Amino acid sequence: MTAAVEHYARLLAEHYTWMLGGDVHAAASGQLALLRKLGVHAEFGGPEGSGDSSGSGDSDGGSIAVDLGCGPGTQALALVRLGFSPVIAVDTSERLLTELTQAHARTGGAPEALRPLHRDIRDALPEAAPAESVAAVVCMGDTLPHLPTKDDVTRLLRDIAHALRRGGHFVATYRDLTAELHGDDRFLPVRSTDDRLLTCFLEYVDADTVLVHDLLHTRSATGWELRTSSYPKLRIPAQWLAGQCRAAGLEVRHDETGPRGLRILHAVKP
């Protein structure tokens, strides 16, 4: 994941919360609504919003959740509000993990309800979660396509299935980039405000990879400055991903395209 890690360190991490609208708590509310709709909840957790749970840190409690590629915390904060504890929030960006920790503190949530983990998502589950100890794993916001190869996706799904307890949930949101865009359609506006403008450009490399070029204009007292960076993303077919979930032992319950073109996949360990 070196290319993606460097891309975030050089360009995106600094502006990621702005990309989400500037308010991480508002974005978390949107993720909370989605998780509720899918039926994800902390079965043994405390009251929603308390961040308290009788199973905090206990593999028998059924309340542990893992957010793979947590960013500034839109999913992790939602999981805490649903009563999961601890929520293990994994990301390669220390800057974004710090933003998440600060956002959680501002809510008055219990410190033990959130456990930041600075790791590659491919290595996190074997270290952080014993077998059948986790009630929910989420990998959202287009994180899966950041993995280098489809084999990495397959191995990660096996790790997720191994970590989930019976009845545990897996939720992924991602972009299915398999349909190739042409011409001007490859230029995609992300967000613009008076002081910033972010556009991305897609360059199709092969059947499995698209090169994403981010073009960020920032405005200062002296004018506009352009910064650019590129990184590869996987083209993950929706049918293939659902099949890999089933092969890992997960039952796919929901698989469709949702708002903003993100594919939503929800699976459960039978």
C-alpha positions as CSV (number, residue, x, y, z in Angstrom):
1,M,0.0,0.0,0.0
2,T,3.0,2.3,-0.2
3,A,1.6,4.4,-3.1
4,A,-1.7,5.1,-1.3
5,V,0.0,5.8,2.0
6,E,2.4,8.3,0.4
7,H,-0.5,9.9,-1.5
8,Y,-2.4,10.5,1.7
9,A,0.6,11.8,3.5
10,R,1.6,14.2,0.7
11,L,-1.9,15.4,-0.3
12,L,-5.2,14.0,0.9
13,A,-4.9,13.5,4.7
14,E,-4.6,17.3,5.3
15,H,-7.8,17.9,3.4
16,Y,-9.8,14.7,4.0
17,T,-12.3,16.1,6.5
18,W,-12.9,19.0,4.2
19,M,-13.5,16.5,1.4
20,L,-16.3,15.0,3.5
21,G,-18.0,18.3,4.0
22,G,-15.9,19.8,6.8
23,D,-17.9,18.3,9.7
24,V,-16.8,14.8,10.7
25,H,-19.7,14.5,13.2
26,A,-22.3,15.3,10.5
27,A,-20.7,12.7,8.2
28,A,-20.7,10.2,11.1
29,S,-24.5,10.7,11.5
30,G,-24.9,9.7,7.8
31,Q,-22.9,6.5,8.4
32,L,-24.9,5.9,11.6
33,A,-28.1,6.0,9.6
34,L,-26.7,3.5,7.1
35,L,-25.5,1.1,9.7
36,R,-28.8,1.2,11.5
37,K,-30.6,0.6,8.2
38,L,-28.5,-2.5,7.6
39,G,-29.3,-3.8,11.1
40,V,-25.8,-3.3,12.6
41,H,-25.9,-2.9,16.3
42,A,-24.0,-3.7,19.5
43,E,-26.1,-6.6,20.8
44,F,-24.5,-6.5,24.2
45,G,-23.6,-2.7,24.2
46,G,-24.8,0.0,26.5
47,P,-27.2,2.8,25.5
48,E,-26.5,4.4,22.2
49,G,-24.2,7.4,22.5
50,S,-22.8,6.3,25.9
51,G,-19.8,4.6,24.5
52,D,-20.2,2.1,27.4
53,S,-20.6,-1.6,27.1
54,S,-20.6,-4.6,29.4
55,G,-18.3,-6.3,26.9
56,S,-15.6,-3.6,26.7
57,G,-12.5,-5.5,25.7
58,D,-14.1,-8.8,26.5
59,S,-14.1,-11.3,23.6
60,D,-17.3,-12.9,25.1
61,G,-19.1,-9.5,25.2
62,G,-19.8,-9.4,21.5
63,S,-19.4,-5.6,21.4
64,I,-16.0,-5.2,19.8
65,A,-16.0,-3.4,16.4
66,V,-13.1,-2.8,13.9
67,D,-13.0,0.1,11.4
68,L,-10.5,-0.7,8.7
69,G,-9.3,2.5,7.0
70,C,-11.0,4.7,9.6
71,G,-9.8,8.1,8.3
72,P,-10.9,11.0,10.5
73,G,-13.6,8.7,12.0
74,T,-16.9,8.9,10.2
75,Q,-17.5,5.2,10.7
76,A,-15.7,4.8,14.0
77,L,-17.7,7.6,15.7
78,A,-20.9,6.0,14.4
79,L,-19.9,2.6,15.8
80,V,-19.3,4.2,19.2
81,R,-22.7,5.9,19.1
82,L,-24.2,2.5,18.3
83,G,-22.8,1.2,21.6
84,F,-19.8,-0.8,20.4
85,S,-16.8,-0.7,22.7
86,P,-14.0,-0.8,22.1
87,V,-14.0,0.4,18.5
88,I,-10.6,-0.5,17.1
89,A,-9.9,2.2,14.5
90,V,-7.2,1.3,12.0
91,D,-5.5,3.6,9.6
92,T,-2.0,4.3,8.1
93,S,-2.3,8.0,8.6
94,E,-1.3,9.3,12.0
95,R,-2.7,12.7,11.2
96,L,-6.2,11.2,10.6
97,L,-6.0,9.0,13.7
98,T,-5.2,12.1,15.7
99,E,-8.2,13.9,14.2
100,L,-10.4,11.0,15.1
101,T,-9.1,10.9,18.7
102,Q,-9.8,14.6,19.1
103,A,-13.3,14.3,17.5
104,H,-14.1,11.5,19.9
105,A,-12.9,13.5,22.9
106,R,-15.1,16.5,21.9
107,T,-18.2,14.2,22.2
108,G,-17.3,13.4,25.8
109,G,-17.1,9.7,24.9
110,A,-15.3,7.3,27.2
111,P,-11.6,7.1,26.2
112,E,-11.7,3.3,26.4
113,A,-14.5,3.1,23.8
114,L,-12.1,4.0,21.0
115,R,-8.8,2.3,20.4
116,P,-6.7,3.9,17.5
117,L,-4.3,1.6,15.7
118,H,-1.7,2.9,13.3
119,R,-1.4,-0.1,11.0
120,D,-1.8,-1.3,7.4
121,I,-5.3,-2.8,7.3
122,R,-3.9,-6.0,6.0
123,D,-2.0,-6.7,9.2
124,A,-4.5,-5.3,11.8
125,L,-7.0,-8.1,12.4
126,P,-4.6,-10.9,13.3
127,E,-3.0,-8.6,15.8
128,A,-6.0,-6.8,17.2
129,A,-8.8,-9.4,17.2
130,P,-8.7,-13.0,18.4
131,A,-10.8,-15.5,16.4
132,E,-14.6,-15.0,16.7
133,S,-14.2,-12.0,19.0
134,V,-15.6,-9.2,16.9
135,A,-19.2,-8.1,16.5
136,A,-18.7,-5.9,13.5
137,V,-16.0,-5.1,10.9
138,V,-16.5,-2.1,8.6
139,C,-14.3,-1.1,5.6
140,M,-15.9,1.9,4.1
141,G,-15.4,5.0,2.1
142,D,-13.7,3.3,-0.8
143,T,-10.9,1.7,1.3
144,L,-10.9,-1.7,-0.3
145,P,-9.7,-0.4,-3.7
146,H,-6.6,1.0,-2.0
147,L,-5.3,-2.5,-1.6
148,P,-2.5,-3.4,-4.0
149,T,-4.0,-6.7,-5.5
150,K,-7.2,-8.7,-5.5
151,D,-5.3,-11.4,-3.6
152,D,-5.0,-8.9,-0.8
153,V,-8.7,-8.4,-0.8
154,T,-9.3,-12.1,-0.6
155,R,-6.9,-12.6,2.3
156,L,-8.5,-9.6,4.1
157,L,-11.9,-11.1,3.8
158,R,-10.6,-14.4,5.2
159,D,-9.2,-12.5,8.2
160,I,-12.5,-10.7,8.6
161,A,-14.5,-13.9,8.6
162,H,-12.0,-15.4,11.1
163,A,-12.3,-12.5,13.5
164,L,-16.1,-12.2,13.4
165,R,-18.2,-14.0,16.0
166,R,-21.3,-15.9,14.8
167,G,-23.9,-13.4,13.7
168,G,-21.2,-10.7,13.3
169,H,-21.5,-8.0,10.6
170,F,-19.2,-7.0,7.8
171,V,-20.0,-3.8,5.9
172,A,-18.0,-2.4,2.9
173,T,-18.6,0.7,0.8
174,Y,-16.5,1.1,-2.3
175,R,-16.5,2.3,-5.9
176,D,-16.9,-0.3,-8.6
177,L,-14.4,1.1,-11.2
178,T,-14.8,-1.7,-13.7
179,A,-16.9,0.3,-16.1
180,E,-14.4,2.4,-18.0
181,L,-15.1,6.1,-18.5
182,H,-14.0,8.0,-21.6
183,G,-13.0,11.5,-22.6
184,D,-14.1,14.3,-20.3
185,D,-16.1,11.9,-18.2
186,R,-12.8,10.8,-16.6
187,F,-12.6,14.2,-14.9
188,L,-14.5,14.0,-11.6
189,P,-15.2,17.0,-9.3
190,V,-14.8,16.1,-5.7
191,R,-15.5,19.3,-3.8
192,S,-15.1,23.1,-4.2
193,T,-15.2,26.0,-1.8
194,D,-13.9,29.6,-1.9
195,D,-10.4,28.5,-0.9
196,R,-10.1,24.9,-2.2
197,L,-11.0,22.9,-5.3
198,L,-10.4,19.2,-5.7
199,T,-10.8,17.3,-9.0
200,C,-9.6,13.8,-9.8
201,F,-8.8,12.3,-13.2
202,L,-8.9,8.6,-14.0
203,E,-6.4,6.8,-16.1
204,Y,-7.1,3.2,-16.9
205,V,-4.0,1.0,-16.6
206,D,-5.3,-2.5,-17.1
207,A,-8.2,-4.8,-16.2
208,D,-7.4,-4.6,-12.5
209,T,-6.0,-1.1,-12.0
210,V,-7.0,2.6,-12.5
211,L,-4.5,5.4,-11.8
212,V,-6.2,8.2,-9.8
213,H,-4.7,11.7,-10.3
214,D,-5.8,14.2,-7.7
215,L,-5.5,17.9,-8.6
216,L,-5.9,20.2,-5.6
217,H,-6.1,23.9,-6.0
218,T,-5.7,25.9,-2.8
219,R,-6.1,29.7,-2.5
220,S,-3.9,32.0,-0.4
221,A,-3.3,35.7,-0.2
222,T,-1.0,35.5,-3.2
223,G,-3.3,33.5,-5.5
224,W,-4.0,29.9,-6.4
225,E,-1.5,27.0,-5.9
226,L,-1.8,23.6,-7.6
227,R,-0.7,20.4,-6.0
228,T,-1.0,17.0,-7.6
229,S,-0.5,13.4,-6.7
230,S,-1.4,10.0,-8.1
231,Y,-2.0,6.5,-6.8
232,P,-3.4,3.2,-8.1
233,K,-6.8,1.9,-7.2
234,L,-8.1,-1.6,-7.7
235,R,-11.1,-2.2,-10.1
236,I,-13.2,-4.5,-7.9
237,P,-16.2,-6.0,-9.7
238,A,-19.3,-6.1,-7.4
239,Q,-20.1,-9.7,-8.3
240,W,-16.6,-10.9,-7.7
241,L,-16.4,-9.2,-4.2
242,A,-19.7,-10.8,-3.2
243,G,-18.4,-14.2,-4.4
244,Q,-15.2,-13.7,-2.3
245,C,-17.3,-13.0,0.8
246,R,-19.2,-16.2,0.3
247,A,-16.0,-18.1,-0.3
248,A,-14.7,-16.8,3.0
249,G,-17.8,-18.1,4.8
250,L,-19.9,-14.9,4.9
251,E,-23.6,-14.6,3.9
252,V,-24.2,-11.6,1.7
253,R,-27.5,-9.9,2.7
254,H,-27.3,-6.6,0.9
255,D,-25.4,-5.6,-2.2
256,E,-26.4,-2.6,-4.3
257,T,-25.2,0.8,-5.4
258,G,-26.1,3.6,-2.9
259,P,-25.7,7.4,-2.7
260,R,-22.8,9.1,-4.5
261,G,-22.1,6.0,-6.6
262,L,-20.7,3.9,-3.7
263,R,-21.4,0.2,-3.7
264,I,-22.8,-1.0,-0.4
265,L,-22.1,-4.6,0.7
266,H,-23.4,-6.1,3.9
267,A,-22.6,-9.6,4.9
268,V,-23.0,-11.7,8.1
269,K,-21.1,-14.6,9.6
270,P,-23.8,-17.4,9.9
